[in-house]
């Protein structure tokens, strides 16, 4: 399992899943981050925290990118897993 982005903001470790789709898709990018996928991301983040000996609260965000003919639309969903569970 790979983690897309790992960042630190203030006193939090922020793990960000990036999902993209074309505008003609039915599913929103963030809808692809299912409960089983969330569990795999959390497990990978736990392993990273242990390996790197990090003592910070962890937050999970999603960056959703929808490509269209004019470019793209980007949405940053903070603390996404708590609102999706």
C-alpha positions, 0 to 999 in steps of 0.5 A: 500500500502506498501513501500519496502525500504525507505532510506535517501541519502544526502538530498533526501528521496529515496523510492525503489520498489523491483521487482523480477522474474525468468530468464524464465519470459517474463517480466522484473521485472521493467516492473511490476511497471506500471503507476497505481502502480507508482501512488499508491507508490507516494501516499503512500510516500506522506502519509509517508512524511506527517506522519513523517514530512519529509522535503526532496526532494523525489526520486523513484528508482527500484531494479530489481532482476532476479534469474537464475541458477547461482544466480541472476542479480541485477539492481538498477534504480535510479530516475526510475519513471521520466524515465518511465512516 
